[in-house]
């Protein structure tokens, strides 16, 4: 049960992250797709890296 909740929260956070990536006007479409795939493929690790290190730099 707890694993399902963690999975759903992670999925919602990943979708939020992908939406945030596609709202960035500076990035080309290729980089948006690459970042989105990386975040979705690495789940929680990708979310943490994007939120704390990448988000403010792009």
C-alpha positions in Angstrom: 0.0 0.0 0.0 2.7 2.5 1.0 4.7 1.6 -2.1 1.7 2.4 -4.3 1.3 5.8 -2.7 5.0 6.6 -3.1 4.8 5.5 -6.8 1.7 7.7 -7.4 3.3 10.7 -5.7 6.4 10.2 -7.8 4.4 9.9 -11.0 2.5 13.1 -10.3 5.8 14.9 -9.4 7.4 13.6 -12.6 4.5 14.9 -14.7 4.7 18.3 -13.0 8.4 18.4 -13.8 7.8 17.5 -17.5 5.2 20.2 -17.7 7.6 22.7 -16.2 10.3 21.7 -18.6 8.0 22.3 -21.6 7.1 25.7 -20.3 10.8 26.9 -20.5 11.1 29.1 -23.6 14.9 29.1 -23.7 15.2 25.4 -24.5 15.0 23.8 -27.9 12.5 21.0 -28.4 15.3 18.4 -28.5 16.6 19.4 -25.1 13.0 19.5 -23.7 12.5 15.9 -24.9 15.8 14.7 -23.6 15.3 16.3 -20.2 11.8 14.9 -20.0 12.9 11.4 -20.8 15.7 11.6 -18.3 13.4 12.8 -15.5 10.8 10.1 -16.3 13.4 7.3 -16.6 15.1 8.1 -13.3 12.0 8.9 -11.3 12.8 10.3 -7.8 16.5 10.9 -8.5 15.7 12.8 -11.7 13.2 14.9 -9.9 15.6 15.8 -7.2 18.4 16.7 -9.6 16.0 18.7 -11.8 14.4 20.6 -8.9 17.6 21.5 -7.0 20.2 21.8 -9.7 18.8 22.3 -13.2 15.5 24.2 -12.7 17.0 27.6 -11.9 19.7 27.3 -14.6 17.5 26.9 -17.6 
